[in-house]
Amino acid sequence: ADYNAKVAELQKANDKIKSLSAILAEVHIKAKQSDNLVNELEGEVKKANAEVANHGKAVEAVKEEVKAAQPSNVDEIDTNLVEVQK
């Protein structure tokens, strides 16, 4: 009776090990998928950062271009109404 109980206990432990091994294998696959997604996301972030840096450079270039510009005054603006042809 003790022998049969120990065999049943051992079988139960082996089944638990198999179950946990299957879960571990699944977790390993999910971890690899997560790593791939993280790498992809990091690439997108680097790309976005480069785009932001380029945009910042373009903004600075335009700021430099218009630095000395003065707003137009009323005399410089053509306020004549143009008749629209139908």
PyMOL Python script that loads the backbone (N, CA, C, O; Angstrom):
from pymol import cmd

cmd.read_pdbstr("""\
ATOM      1  N   ALA A   1       0.819  -1.193   0.000  1.00  0.00           N
ATOM      2  CA  ALA A   1       0.000   0.000   0.000  1.00  0.00           C
ATOM      3  C   ALA A   1       0.860   1.253   0.000  1.00  0.00           C
ATOM      4  O   ALA A   1       0.580   2.214  -0.717  1.00  0.00           O
ATOM      5  N   ASP A   2       1.913   1.231   0.816  1.00  0.00           N
ATOM      6  CA  ASP A   2       2.823   2.375   0.832  1.00  0.00           C
ATOM      7  C   ASP A   2       3.491   2.555  -0.522  1.00  0.00           C
ATOM      8  O   ASP A   2       3.661   3.669  -1.015  1.00  0.00           O
ATOM      9  N   TYR A   3       3.864   1.421  -1.105  1.00  0.00           N
ATOM     10  CA  TYR A   3       4.526   1.466  -2.407  1.00  0.00           C
ATOM     11  C   TYR A   3       3.602   2.104  -3.446  1.00  0.00           C
ATOM     12  O   TYR A   3       4.017   2.997  -4.185  1.00  0.00           O
ATOM     13  N   ASN A   4       2.362   1.650  -3.500  1.00  0.00           N
ATOM     14  CA  ASN A   4       1.396   2.177  -4.472  1.00  0.00           C
ATOM     15  C   ASN A   4       1.120   3.660  -4.223  1.00  0.00           C
ATOM     16  O   ASN A   4       0.950   4.423  -5.174  1.00  0.00           O
ATOM     17  N   ALA A   5       1.074   4.067  -2.977  1.00  0.00           N
ATOM     18  CA  ALA A   5       0.855   5.478  -2.645  1.00  0.00           C
ATOM     19  C   ALA A   5       2.038   6.318  -3.114  1.00  0.00           C
ATOM     20  O   ALA A   5       1.860   7.414  -3.644  1.00  0.00           O
ATOM     21  N   LYS A   6       3.249   5.791  -2.914  1.00  0.00           N
ATOM     22  CA  LYS A   6       4.452   6.516  -3.350  1.00  0.00           C
ATOM     23  C   LYS A   6       4.515   6.602  -4.869  1.00  0.00           C
ATOM     24  O   LYS A   6       4.903   7.636  -5.412  1.00  0.00           O
ATOM     25  N   VAL A   7       4.136   5.524  -5.565  1.00  0.00           N
ATOM     26  CA  VAL A   7       4.115   5.536  -7.030  1.00  0.00           C
ATOM     27  C   VAL A   7       3.102   6.571  -7.517  1.00  0.00           C
ATOM     28  O   VAL A   7       3.391   7.326  -8.445  1.00  0.00           O
ATOM     29  N   ALA A   8       1.938   6.615  -6.912  1.00  0.00           N
ATOM     30  CA  ALA A   8       0.907   7.591  -7.292  1.00  0.00           C
ATOM     31  C   ALA A   8       1.393   9.012  -7.016  1.00  0.00           C
ATOM     32  O   ALA A   8       1.166   9.919  -7.816  1.00  0.00           O
ATOM     33  N   GLU A   9       2.060   9.195  -5.886  1.00  0.00           N
ATOM     34  CA  GLU A   9       2.600  10.514  -5.538  1.00  0.00           C
ATOM     35  C   GLU A   9       3.678  10.939  -6.533  1.00  0.00           C
ATOM     36  O   GLU A   9       3.739  12.096  -6.950  1.00  0.00           O
ATOM     37  N   LEU A  10       4.529   9.975  -6.906  1.00  0.00           N
ATOM     38  CA  LEU A  10       5.581  10.251  -7.886  1.00  0.00           C
ATOM     39  C   LEU A  10       4.979  10.588  -9.250  1.00  0.00           C
ATOM     40  O   LEU A  10       5.452  11.498  -9.931  1.00  0.00           O
ATOM     41  N   GLN A  11       3.945   9.862  -9.646  1.00  0.00           N
ATOM     42  CA  GLN A  11       3.280  10.124 -10.927  1.00  0.00           C
ATOM     43  C   GLN A  11       2.649  11.518 -10.922  1.00  0.00           C
ATOM     44  O   GLN A  11       2.712  12.250 -11.910  1.00  0.00           O
ATOM     45  N   LYS A  12       2.045  11.863  -9.796  1.00  0.00           N
ATOM     46  CA  LYS A  12       1.434  13.188  -9.669  1.00  0.00           C
ATOM     47  C   LYS A  12       2.511  14.276  -9.786  1.00  0.00           C
ATOM     48  O   LYS A  12       2.298  15.298 -10.438  1.00  0.00           O
ATOM     49  N   ALA A  13       3.663  14.051  -9.154  1.00  0.00           N
ATOM     50  CA  ALA A  13       4.764  15.013  -9.232  1.00  0.00           C
ATOM     51  C   ALA A  13       5.292  15.115 -10.662  1.00  0.00           C
ATOM     52  O   ALA A  13       5.588  16.210 -11.140  1.00  0.00           O
ATOM     53  N   ASN A  14       5.409  13.973 -11.342  1.00  0.00           N
ATOM     54  CA  ASN A  14       5.873  13.977 -12.740  1.00  0.00           C
ATOM     55  C   ASN A  14       4.898  14.728 -13.644  1.00  0.00           C
ATOM     56  O   ASN A  14       5.314  15.475 -14.529  1.00  0.00           O
ATOM     57  N   ASP A  15       3.604  14.527 -13.416  1.00  0.00           N
ATOM     58  CA  ASP A  15       2.595  15.245 -14.204  1.00  0.00           C
ATOM     59  C   ASP A  15       2.695  16.752 -13.969  1.00  0.00           C
ATOM     60  O   ASP A  15       2.566  17.549 -14.897  1.00  0.00           O
ATOM     61  N   LYS A  16       2.926  17.122 -12.721  1.00  0.00           N
ATOM     62  CA  LYS A  16       3.069  18.547 -12.389  1.00  0.00           C
ATOM     63  C   LYS A  16       4.305  19.124 -13.082  1.00  0.00           C
ATOM     64  O   LYS A  16       4.264  20.241 -13.598  1.00  0.00           O
ATOM     65  N   ILE A  17       5.402  18.363 -13.095  1.00  0.00           N
ATOM     66  CA  ILE A  17       6.633  18.807 -13.768  1.00  0.00           C
ATOM     67  C   ILE A  17       6.381  18.997 -15.259  1.00  0.00           C
ATOM     68  O   ILE A  17       6.820  19.990 -15.839  1.00  0.00           O
ATOM     69  N   LYS A  18       5.674  18.049 -15.885  1.00  0.00           N
ATOM     70  CA  LYS A  18       5.359  18.170 -17.317  1.00  0.00           C
ATOM     71  C   LYS A  18       4.519  19.419 -17.576  1.00  0.00           C
ATOM     72  O   LYS A  18       4.759  20.156 -18.532  1.00  0.00           O
ATOM     73  N   SER A  19       3.540  19.642 -16.718  1.00  0.00           N
ATOM     74  CA  SER A  19       2.663  20.807 -16.872  1.00  0.00           C
ATOM     75  C   SER A  19       3.459  22.105 -16.737  1.00  0.00           C
ATOM     76  O   SER A  19       3.302  23.030 -17.534  1.00  0.00           O
ATOM     77  N   LEU A  20       4.307  22.154 -15.723  1.00  0.00           N
ATOM     78  CA  LEU A  20       5.112  23.359 -15.516  1.00  0.00           C
ATOM     79  C   LEU A  20       6.128  23.553 -16.640  1.00  0.00           C
ATOM     80  O   LEU A  20       6.431  24.687 -17.012  1.00  0.00           O
ATOM     81  N   SER A  21       6.650  22.464 -17.176  1.00  0.00           N
ATOM     82  CA  SER A  21       7.591  22.566 -18.302  1.00  0.00           C
ATOM     83  C   SER A  21       6.901  23.134 -19.536  1.00  0.00           C
ATOM     84  O   SER A  21       7.476  23.946 -20.261  1.00  0.00           O
ATOM     85  N   ALA A  22       5.661  22.701 -19.771  1.00  0.00           N
ATOM     86  CA  ALA A  22       4.896  23.224 -20.908  1.00  0.00           C
ATOM     87  C   ALA A  22       4.623  24.717 -20.721  1.00  0.00           C
ATOM     88  O   ALA A  22       4.736  25.500 -21.664  1.00  0.00           O
ATOM     89  N   ILE A  23       4.266  25.095 -19.511  1.00  0.00           N
ATOM     90  CA  ILE A  23       4.019  26.512 -19.218  1.00  0.00           C
ATOM     91  C   ILE A  23       5.300  27.316 -19.404  1.00  0.00           C
ATOM     92  O   ILE A  23       5.278  28.410 -19.968  1.00  0.00           O
ATOM     93  N   LEU A  24       6.409  26.773 -18.931  1.00  0.00           N
ATOM     94  CA  LEU A  24       7.695  27.451 -19.068  1.00  0.00           C
ATOM     95  C   LEU A  24       8.074  27.639 -20.538  1.00  0.00           C
ATOM     96  O   LEU A  24       8.586  28.690 -20.923  1.00  0.00           O
ATOM     97  N   ALA A  25       7.819  26.614 -21.356  1.00  0.00           N
ATOM     98  CA  ALA A  25       8.111  26.719 -22.788  1.00  0.00           C
ATOM     99  C   ALA A  25       7.261  27.819 -23.423  1.00  0.00           C
ATOM    100  O   ALA A  25       7.745  28.582 -24.259  1.00  0.00           O
ATOM    101  N   GLU A  26       6.001  27.895 -23.022  1.00  0.00           N
ATOM    102  CA  GLU A  26       5.109  28.931 -23.551  1.00  0.00           C
ATOM    103  C   GLU A  26       5.572  30.319 -23.110  1.00  0.00           C
ATOM    104  O   GLU A  26       5.551  31.264 -23.899  1.00  0.00           O
ATOM    105  N   VAL A  27       5.983  30.438 -21.867  1.00  0.00           N
ATOM    106  CA  VAL A  27       6.489  31.711 -21.349  1.00  0.00           C
ATOM    107  C   VAL A  27       7.748  32.123 -22.107  1.00  0.00           C
ATOM    108  O   VAL A  27       7.942  33.301 -22.404  1.00  0.00           O
ATOM    109  N   HIS A  28       8.590  31.160 -22.415  1.00  0.00           N
ATOM    110  CA  HIS A  28       9.818  31.444 -23.169  1.00  0.00           C
ATOM    111  C   HIS A  28       9.481  32.009 -24.553  1.00  0.00           C
ATOM    112  O   HIS A  28      10.103  32.971 -25.004  1.00  0.00           O
ATOM    113  N   ILE A  29       8.510  31.415 -25.210  1.00  0.00           N
ATOM    114  CA  ILE A  29       8.081  31.899 -26.533  1.00  0.00           C
ATOM    115  C   ILE A  29       7.529  33.323 -26.416  1.00  0.00           C
ATOM    116  O   ILE A  29       7.856  34.191 -27.226  1.00  0.00           O
ATOM    117  N   LYS A  30       6.692  33.553 -25.405  1.00  0.00           N
ATOM    118  CA  LYS A  30       6.113  34.891 -25.209  1.00  0.00           C
ATOM    119  C   LYS A  30       7.200  35.918 -24.897  1.00  0.00           C
ATOM    120  O   LYS A  30       7.120  37.064 -25.339  1.00  0.00           O
ATOM    121  N   ALA A  31       8.210  35.509 -24.140  1.00  0.00           N
ATOM    122  CA  ALA A  31       9.305  36.428 -23.814  1.00  0.00           C
ATOM    123  C   ALA A  31      10.075  36.814 -25.071  1.00  0.00           C
ATOM    124  O   ALA A  31      10.457  37.973 -25.236  1.00  0.00           O
ATOM    125  N   LYS A  32      10.303  35.843 -25.958  1.00  0.00           N
ATOM    126  CA  LYS A  32      10.990  36.152 -27.222  1.00  0.00           C
ATOM    127  C   LYS A  32      10.151  37.106 -28.066  1.00  0.00           C
ATOM    128  O   LYS A  32      10.678  38.048 -28.659  1.00  0.00           O
ATOM    129  N   GLN A  33       8.840  36.859 -28.118  1.00  0.00           N
ATOM    130  CA  GLN A  33       7.955  37.751 -28.873  1.00  0.00           C
ATOM    131  C   GLN A  33       7.992  39.158 -28.279  1.00  0.00           C
ATOM    132  O   GLN A  33       8.022  40.147 -29.012  1.00  0.00           O
ATOM    133  N   SER A  34       7.990  39.241 -26.973  1.00  0.00           N
ATOM    134  CA  SER A  34       8.050  40.546 -26.306  1.00  0.00           C
ATOM    135  C   SER A  34       9.357  41.256 -26.614  1.00  0.00           C
ATOM    136  O   SER A  34       9.366  42.459 -26.875  1.00  0.00           O
ATOM    137  N   ASP A  35      10.463  40.516 -26.586  1.00  0.00           N
ATOM    138  CA  ASP A  35      11.767  41.102 -26.919  1.00  0.00           C
ATOM    139  C   ASP A  35      11.762  41.664 -28.332  1.00  0.00           C
ATOM    140  O   ASP A  35      12.278  42.754 -28.578  1.00  0.00           O
ATOM    141  N   ASN A  36      11.174  40.909 -29.263  1.00  0.00           N
ATOM    142  CA  ASN A  36      11.107  41.386 -30.648  1.00  0.00           C
ATOM    143  C   ASN A  36      10.279  42.661 -30.749  1.00  0.00           C
ATOM    144  O   ASN A  36      10.647  43.593 -31.465  1.00  0.00           O
ATOM    145  N   LEU A  37       9.162  42.697 -30.032  1.00  0.00           N
ATOM    146  CA  LEU A  37       8.322  43.897 -30.059  1.00  0.00           C
ATOM    147  C   LEU A  37       9.035  45.087 -29.430  1.00  0.00           C
ATOM    148  O   LEU A  37       8.920  46.211 -29.918  1.00  0.00           O
ATOM    149  N   VAL A  38       9.767  44.845 -28.357  1.00  0.00           N
ATOM    150  CA  VAL A  38      10.523  45.924 -27.711  1.00  0.00           C
ATOM    151  C   VAL A  38      11.590  46.453 -28.663  1.00  0.00           C
ATOM    152  O   VAL A  38      11.775  47.664 -28.778  1.00  0.00           O
ATOM    153  N   ASN A  39      12.293  45.551 -29.344  1.00  0.00           N
ATOM    154  CA  ASN A  39      13.311  45.984 -30.307  1.00  0.00           C
ATOM    155  C   ASN A  39      12.688  46.801 -31.434  1.00  0.00           C
ATOM    156  O   ASN A  39      13.247  47.810 -31.865  1.00  0.00           O
ATOM    157  N   GLU A  40      11.531  46.355 -31.905  1.00  0.00           N
ATOM    158  CA  GLU A  40      10.827  47.088 -32.964  1.00  0.00           C
ATOM    159  C   GLU A  40      10.415  48.474 -32.466  1.00  0.00           C
ATOM    160  O   GLU A  40      10.564  49.468 -33.176  1.00  0.00           O
ATOM    161  N   LEU A  41       9.904  48.526 -31.255  1.00  0.00           N
ATOM    162  CA  LEU A  41       9.485  49.800 -30.670  1.00  0.00           C
ATOM    163  C   LEU A  41      10.674  50.734 -30.474  1.00  0.00           C
ATOM    164  O   LEU A  41      10.569  51.933 -30.732  1.00  0.00           O
ATOM    165  N   GLU A  42      11.798  50.198 -30.022  1.00  0.00           N
ATOM    166  CA  GLU A  42      13.000  51.024 -29.852  1.00  0.00           C
ATOM    167  C   GLU A  42      13.435  51.611 -31.193  1.00  0.00           C
ATOM    168  O   GLU A  42      13.856  52.765 -31.261  1.00  0.00           O
ATOM    169  N   GLY A  43      13.333  50.818 -32.253  1.00  0.00           N
ATOM    170  CA  GLY A  43      13.664  51.319 -33.584  1.00  0.00           C
ATOM    171  C   GLY A  43      12.748  52.460 -33.991  1.00  0.00           C
ATOM    172  O   GLY A  43      13.201  53.460 -34.548  1.00  0.00           O
ATOM    173  N   GLU A  44      11.458  52.309 -33.713  1.00  0.00           N
ATOM    174  CA  GLU A  44      10.493  53.360 -34.043  1.00  0.00           C
ATOM    175  C   GLU A  44      10.766  54.628 -33.231  1.00  0.00           C
ATOM    176  O   GLU A  44      10.648  55.738 -33.749  1.00  0.00           O
ATOM    177  N   VAL A  45      11.128  54.460 -31.968  1.00  0.00           N
ATOM    178  CA  VAL A  45      11.438  55.619 -31.119  1.00  0.00           C
ATOM    179  C   VAL A  45      12.671  56.340 -31.646  1.00  0.00           C
ATOM    180  O   VAL A  45      12.690  57.570 -31.701  1.00  0.00           O
ATOM    181  N   LYS A  46      13.702  55.588 -32.034  1.00  0.00           N
ATOM    182  CA  LYS A  46      14.911  56.209 -32.591  1.00  0.00           C
ATOM    183  C   LYS A  46      14.582  56.966 -33.873  1.00  0.00           C
ATOM    184  O   LYS A  46      15.070  58.073 -34.099  1.00  0.00           O
ATOM    185  N   LYS A  47      13.740  56.347 -34.713  1.00  0.00           N
ATOM    186  CA  LYS A  47      13.327  56.990 -35.963  1.00  0.00           C
ATOM    187  C   LYS A  47      12.560  58.287 -35.664  1.00  0.00           C
ATOM    188  O   LYS A  47      12.801  59.317 -36.294  1.00  0.00           O
ATOM    189  N   ALA A  48      11.647  58.224 -34.711  1.00  0.00           N
ATOM    190  CA  ALA A  48      10.863  59.412 -34.342  1.00  0.00           C
ATOM    191  C   ALA A  48      11.765  60.496 -33.760  1.00  0.00           C
ATOM    192  O   ALA A  48      11.585  61.678 -34.054  1.00  0.00           O
ATOM    193  N   ASN A  49      12.729  60.101 -32.941  1.00  0.00           N
ATOM    194  CA  ASN A  49      13.659  61.083 -32.371  1.00  0.00           C
ATOM    195  C   ASN A  49      14.471  61.766 -33.463  1.00  0.00           C
ATOM    196  O   ASN A  49      14.718  62.970 -33.395  1.00  0.00           O
ATOM    197  N   ALA A  50      14.885  61.004 -34.468  1.00  0.00           N
ATOM    198  CA  ALA A  50      15.635  61.588 -35.580  1.00  0.00           C
ATOM    199  C   ALA A  50      14.759  62.573 -36.353  1.00  0.00           C
ATOM    200  O   ALA A  50      15.220  63.641 -36.754  1.00  0.00           O
ATOM    201  N   GLU A  51      13.486  62.204 -36.560  1.00  0.00           N
ATOM    202  CA  GLU A  51      12.564  63.100 -37.261  1.00  0.00           C
ATOM    203  C   GLU A  51      12.353  64.387 -36.465  1.00  0.00           C
ATOM    204  O   GLU A  51      12.312  65.476 -37.037  1.00  0.00           O
ATOM    205  N   VAL A  52      12.220  64.261 -35.163  1.00  0.00           N
ATOM    206  CA  VAL A  52      12.043  65.443 -34.307  1.00  0.00           C
ATOM    207  C   VAL A  52      13.287  66.327 -34.373  1.00  0.00           C
ATOM    208  O   VAL A  52      13.180  67.551 -34.450  1.00  0.00           O
ATOM    209  N   ALA A  53      14.458  65.708 -34.343  1.00  0.00           N
ATOM    210  CA  ALA A  53      15.704  66.480 -34.418  1.00  0.00           C
ATOM    211  C   ALA A  53      15.785  67.227 -35.745  1.00  0.00           C
ATOM    212  O   ALA A  53      16.165  68.397 -35.779  1.00  0.00           O
ATOM    213  N   ASN A  54      15.428  66.551 -36.837  1.00  0.00           N
ATOM    214  CA  ASN A  54      15.444  67.209 -38.149  1.00  0.00           C
ATOM    215  C   ASN A  54      14.430  68.343 -38.205  1.00  0.00           C
ATOM    216  O   ASN A  54      14.704  69.405 -38.765  1.00  0.00           O
ATOM    217  N   HIS A  55      13.263  68.112 -37.625  1.00  0.00           N
ATOM    218  CA  HIS A  55      12.240  69.163 -37.602  1.00  0.00           C
ATOM    219  C   HIS A  55      12.743  70.358 -36.792  1.00  0.00           C
ATOM    220  O   HIS A  55      12.543  71.511 -37.176  1.00  0.00           O
ATOM    221  N   GLY A  56      13.393  70.071 -35.676  1.00  0.00           N
ATOM    222  CA  GLY A  56      13.955  71.144 -34.849  1.00  0.00           C
ATOM    223  C   GLY A  56      14.977  71.959 -35.610  1.00  0.00           C
ATOM    224  O   GLY A  56      15.020  73.183 -35.489  1.00  0.00           O
ATOM    225  N   LYS A  57      15.804  71.281 -36.397  1.00  0.00           N
ATOM    226  CA  LYS A  57      16.801  71.988 -37.209  1.00  0.00           C
ATOM    227  C   LYS A  57      16.109  72.874 -38.243  1.00  0.00           C
ATOM    228  O   LYS A  57      16.527  74.008 -38.480  1.00  0.00           O
ATOM    229  N   ALA A  58      15.049  72.348 -38.855  1.00  0.00           N
ATOM    230  CA  ALA A  58      14.314  73.131 -39.853  1.00  0.00           C
ATOM    231  C   ALA A  58      13.669  74.354 -39.204  1.00  0.00           C
ATOM    232  O   ALA A  58      13.686  75.444 -39.775  1.00  0.00           O
ATOM    233  N   VAL A  59      13.108  74.174 -38.028  1.00  0.00           N
ATOM    234  CA  VAL A  59      12.491  75.300 -37.313  1.00  0.00           C
ATOM    235  C   VAL A  59      13.541  76.354 -36.985  1.00  0.00           C
ATOM    236  O   VAL A  59      13.303  77.548 -37.165  1.00  0.00           O
ATOM    237  N   GLU A  60      14.691  75.918 -36.508  1.00  0.00           N
ATOM    238  CA  GLU A  60      15.762  76.861 -36.183  1.00  0.00           C
ATOM    239  C   GLU A  60      16.234  77.607 -37.430  1.00  0.00           C
ATOM    240  O   GLU A  60      16.537  78.798 -37.367  1.00  0.00           O
ATOM    241  N   ALA A  61      16.296  76.904 -38.564  1.00  0.00           N
ATOM    242  CA  ALA A  61      16.718  77.547 -39.810  1.00  0.00           C
ATOM    243  C   ALA A  61      15.720  78.632 -40.211  1.00  0.00           C
ATOM    244  O   ALA A  61      16.118  79.721 -40.626  1.00  0.00           O
ATOM    245  N   VAL A  62      14.437  78.340 -40.087  1.00  0.00           N
ATOM    246  CA  VAL A  62      13.409  79.330 -40.431  1.00  0.00           C
ATOM    247  C   VAL A  62      13.455  80.494 -39.450  1.00  0.00           C
ATOM    248  O   VAL A  62      13.320  81.650 -39.851  1.00  0.00           O
ATOM    249  N   LYS A  63      13.644  80.201 -38.175  1.00  0.00           N
ATOM    250  CA  LYS A  63      13.757  81.278 -37.184  1.00  0.00           C
ATOM    251  C   LYS A  63      14.916  82.202 -37.537  1.00  0.00           C
ATOM    252  O   LYS A  63      14.802  83.423 -37.433  1.00  0.00           O
ATOM    253  N   GLU A  64      16.023  81.616 -37.949  1.00  0.00           N
ATOM    254  CA  GLU A  64      17.205  82.402 -38.315  1.00  0.00           C
ATOM    255  C   GLU A  64      16.907  83.260 -39.541  1.00  0.00           C
ATOM    256  O   GLU A  64      17.340  84.409 -39.621  1.00  0.00           O
ATOM    257  N   GLU A  65      16.161  82.693 -40.504  1.00  0.00           N
ATOM    258  CA  GLU A  65      15.809  83.430 -41.727  1.00  0.00           C
ATOM    259  C   GLU A  65      14.956  84.655 -41.414  1.00  0.00           C
ATOM    260  O   GLU A  65      15.157  85.722 -41.994  1.00  0.00           O
ATOM    261  N   VAL A  66      14.018  84.502 -40.510  1.00  0.00           N
ATOM    262  CA  VAL A  66      13.064  85.584 -40.251  1.00  0.00           C
ATOM    263  C   VAL A  66      13.439  86.429 -39.039  1.00  0.00           C
ATOM    264  O   VAL A  66      12.668  87.288 -38.611  1.00  0.00           O
ATOM    265  N   LYS A  67      14.603  86.189 -38.500  1.00  0.00           N
ATOM    266  CA  LYS A  67      15.033  86.888 -37.291  1.00  0.00           C
ATOM    267  C   LYS A  67      14.981  88.410 -37.457  1.00  0.00           C
ATOM    268  O   LYS A  67      14.490  89.119 -36.579  1.00  0.00           O
ATOM    269  N   ALA A  68      15.485  88.899 -38.576  1.00  0.00           N
ATOM    270  CA  ALA A  68      15.558  90.341 -38.796  1.00  0.00           C
ATOM    271  C   ALA A  68      14.288  90.899 -39.435  1.00  0.00           C
ATOM    272  O   ALA A  68      14.167  92.113 -39.598  1.00  0.00           O
ATOM    273  N   ALA A  69      13.359  90.052 -39.793  1.00  0.00           N
ATOM    274  CA  ALA A  69      12.143  90.510 -40.470  1.00  0.00           C
ATOM    275  C   ALA A  69      11.283  91.333 -39.517  1.00  0.00           C
ATOM    276  O   ALA A  69      11.199  91.052 -38.322  1.00  0.00           O
ATOM    277  N   GLN A  70      10.665  92.328 -40.068  1.00  0.00           N
ATOM    278  CA  GLN A  70       9.770  93.187 -39.296  1.00  0.00           C
ATOM    279  C   GLN A  70       8.352  92.969 -39.801  1.00  0.00           C
ATOM    280  O   GLN A  70       8.157  92.666 -40.978  1.00  0.00           O
ATOM    281  N   PRO A  71       7.375  93.115 -38.943  1.00  0.00           N
ATOM    282  CA  PRO A  71       5.994  92.963 -39.401  1.00  0.00           C
ATOM    283  C   PRO A  71       5.648  94.055 -40.413  1.00  0.00           C
ATOM    284  O   PRO A  71       6.159  95.173 -40.346  1.00  0.00           O
ATOM    285  N   SER A  72       4.790  93.710 -41.325  1.00  0.00           N
ATOM    286  CA  SER A  72       4.349  94.692 -42.318  1.00  0.00           C
ATOM    287  C   SER A  72       3.492  95.743 -41.621  1.00  0.00           C
ATOM    288  O   SER A  72       2.778  95.461 -40.658  1.00  0.00           O
ATOM    289  N   ASN A  73       3.589  96.983 -42.150  1.00  0.00           N
ATOM    290  CA  ASN A  73       2.692  98.005 -41.609  1.00  0.00           C
ATOM    291  C   ASN A  73       1.555  98.204 -42.603  1.00  0.00           C
ATOM    292  O   ASN A  73       1.587  97.658 -43.706  1.00  0.00           O
ATOM    293  N   VAL A  74       0.574  98.968 -42.221  1.00  0.00           N
ATOM    294  CA  VAL A  74      -0.624  99.141 -43.040  1.00  0.00           C
ATOM    295  C   VAL A  74      -0.288  99.704 -44.415  1.00  0.00           C
ATOM    296  O   VAL A  74      -0.922  99.332 -45.403  1.00  0.00           O
ATOM    297  N   ASP A  75       0.698 100.592 -44.497  1.00  0.00           N
ATOM    298  CA  ASP A  75       1.045 101.197 -45.780  1.00  0.00           C
ATOM    299  C   ASP A  75       1.604 100.163 -46.756  1.00  0.00           C
ATOM    300  O   ASP A  75       1.483 100.332 -47.970  1.00  0.00           O
ATOM    301  N   GLU A  76       2.203  99.116 -46.250  1.00  0.00           N
ATOM    302  CA  GLU A  76       2.805  98.106 -47.127  1.00  0.00           C
ATOM    303  C   GLU A  76       1.796  97.062 -47.603  1.00  0.00           C
ATOM    304  O   GLU A  76       2.079  96.303 -48.530  1.00  0.00           O
ATOM    305  N   ILE A  77       0.651  97.020 -46.990  1.00  0.00           N
ATOM    306  CA  ILE A  77      -0.345  96.006 -47.338  1.00  0.00           C
ATOM    307  C   ILE A  77      -1.305  96.587 -48.360  1.00  0.00           C
ATOM    308  O   ILE A  77      -1.822  97.690 -48.186  1.00  0.00           O
ATOM    309  N   ASP A  78      -1.538  95.831 -49.430  1.00  0.00           N
ATOM    310  CA  ASP A  78      -2.483  96.257 -50.464  1.00  0.00           C
ATOM    311  C   ASP A  78      -3.895  96.014 -49.938  1.00  0.00           C
ATOM    312  O   ASP A  78      -4.337  94.872 -49.805  1.00  0.00           O
ATOM    313  N   THR A  79      -4.581  97.093 -49.646  1.00  0.00           N
ATOM    314  CA  THR A  79      -5.928  96.974 -49.083  1.00  0.00           C
ATOM    315  C   THR A  79      -7.007  97.224 -50.129  1.00  0.00           C
ATOM    316  O   THR A  79      -8.188  97.328 -49.797  1.00  0.00           O
ATOM    317  N   ASN A  80      -6.598  97.322 -51.396  1.00  0.00           N
ATOM    318  CA  ASN A  80      -7.577  97.531 -52.460  1.00  0.00           C
ATOM    319  C   ASN A  80      -8.397  96.261 -52.654  1.00  0.00           C
ATOM    320  O   ASN A  80      -7.867  95.150 -52.661  1.00  0.00           O
ATOM    321  N   LEU A  81      -9.683  96.454 -52.807  1.00  0.00           N
ATOM    322  CA  LEU A  81     -10.551  95.313 -53.052  1.00  0.00           C
ATOM    323  C   LEU A  81     -10.470  94.938 -54.520  1.00  0.00           C
ATOM    324  O   LEU A  81     -10.468  95.802 -55.397  1.00  0.00           O
ATOM    325  N   VAL A  82     -10.406  93.686 -54.767  1.00  0.00           N
ATOM    326  CA  VAL A  82     -10.353  93.197 -56.145  1.00  0.00           C
ATOM    327  C   VAL A  82     -11.736  92.685 -56.490  1.00  0.00           C
ATOM    328  O   VAL A  82     -12.345  91.929 -55.733  1.00  0.00           O
ATOM    329  N   GLU A  83     -12.226  93.113 -57.659  1.00  0.00           N
ATOM    330  CA  GLU A  83     -13.543  92.660 -58.070  1.00  0.00           C
ATOM    331  C   GLU A  83     -13.412  91.260 -58.656  1.00  0.00           C
ATOM    332  O   GLU A  83     -12.561  90.998 -59.506  1.00  0.00           O
ATOM    333  N   VAL A  84     -14.259  90.389 -58.189  1.00  0.00           N
ATOM    334  CA  VAL A  84     -14.224  89.002 -58.651  1.00  0.00           C
ATOM    335  C   VAL A  84     -15.092  88.894 -59.888  1.00  0.00           C
ATOM    336  O   VAL A  84     -16.241  89.336 -59.903  1.00  0.00           O
ATOM    337  N   GLN A  85     -14.517  88.294 -60.935  1.00  0.00           N
ATOM    338  CA  GLN A  85     -15.287  88.109 -62.162  1.00  0.00           C
ATOM    339  C   GLN A  85     -16.134  86.856 -62.033  1.00  0.00           C
ATOM    340  O   GLN A  85     -15.712  85.841 -61.479  1.00  0.00           O
ATOM    341  N   LYS A  86     -17.347  86.965 -62.565  1.00  0.00           N
ATOM    342  CA  LYS A  86     -18.267  85.816 -62.476  1.00  0.00           C
ATOM    343  C   LYS A  86     -18.263  85.029 -63.744  1.00  0.00           C
ATOM    344  O   LYS A  86     -18.974  84.031 -63.853  1.00  0.00           O
TER     345      LYS A  86
END
""", "prot")
cmd.dss("prot")
cmd.show_as("cartoon", "prot")
cmd.util.cbc("prot")
cmd.orient("prot")
